[in-house]
Amino acid sequence: MKRTLLLILVFGVVVFAQDEIVENDSLPNPISQNTDEQTQEDNDQATTETLMSLGLDSGYKGYPWGSPSNAPINTVFTILPNDDTTNVNQSYTGMLGLDSVVVTYAFADSGFWKAEIDFVLNENNVENLIGQFRRLEKNISEVYGPPQSTKQKESGPPASYAIILDQKFSTAFYRSKWSATPVFIELLLNASILKPESDLAIFSGNYSLLKLVYYNPDYMHSSKSEPDPEVLPSIFDIY
């Protein structure tokens, strides 16, 4: 009798333990979930790093050439509002190294074809702007080699020049181009600054720009036809 009771108790303990195992197996494993989430994050990061390492032949900063305008752009920059519904280009602002810039992703019929970077200029001195151009040119050359072509032109009045009714401008046009097949890179400085400065400028404001452009000619396609030439009135009808 005692042996029978003992067998019943042992059997009950075994069945209870098996039920616990089944219930525990049916519950989600938090360690397994965490591992899966970490694996997904690692995969996403690896994908991003792979895109970034593909180089300009695949896209700009991991954004593939030919992407449609509604494809999301992965960037740390801040998007700028676009009130023009007909403009499919997307612009962002942020810091590129030491410089404050506006980066515009441009789209044609064939998709993304150009990244245009405008440097925010706080200089009213042509020499300083040329120095900024040369600094950028040197940085780009360290990555892509010496420029394929360069153009440089400067002009301006002498330092002693100062006639308030005959104001002149110091100008500088610098342009360098690199080839990183199938992509071209161009750096442009077009500076025009009143020399010497005057509180009574006849033409107010300075007209200077510094741009860096990455573009892929394989995607420079547009289905828009060229506009018909505008018929201008005779100069005798205007003046």
Stockholm file with secondary structure:
# STOCKHOLM 1.0

chainA/1-239         MKRTLLLILVFGVVVFAQDEIVENDSLPNPISQNTDEQTQEDNDQATTETLMSLGLDSGYKGYPWGSPSNAPINTVFTILPNDDTTNVNQSYTGMLGLDSVVVTYAFADSGFWKAEIDFVLNENNVENLIGQFRRLEKNISEVYGPPQSTKQKESGPPASYAIILDQKFSTAFYRSKWSATPVFIELLLNASILKPESDLAIFSGNYSLLKLVYYNPDYMHSSKSEPDPEVLPSIFDIY
#=GR chainA/1-239 SS CHHHHHHHHHHHHHHHHHHHHHHHHHSCCHHHHHHHHHHHHHHHHHHHHHHHHTCTTTEETTEETTCCTTSCCCCSSEECCCCCTTCCCEEEEEEETTEEEEEEEEEETTEEEEEEEEECCCCCCHHHHHHHHHHHHHHHHHHHCSCSEEEEEEECCCTTCCCTTSCEEEEEEEEEEEEETTEEEEEEEEEEEEESCCTTCSSCSCCCEEEEEEECGGGCCCCCCCCCCCCCCCHHHHC
#=GC SS_cons         CHHHHHHHHHHHHHHHHHHHHHHHHHSCCHHHHHHHHHHHHHHHHHHHHHHHHTCTTTEETTEETTCCTTSCCCCSSEECCCCCTTCCCEEEEEEETTEEEEEEEEEETTEEEEEEEEECCCCCCHHHHHHHHHHHHHHHHHHHCSCSEEEEEEECCCTTCCCTTSCEEEEEEEEEEEEETTEEEEEEEEEEEEESCCTTCSSCSCCCEEEEEEECGGGCCCCCCCCCCCCCCCHHHHC
//
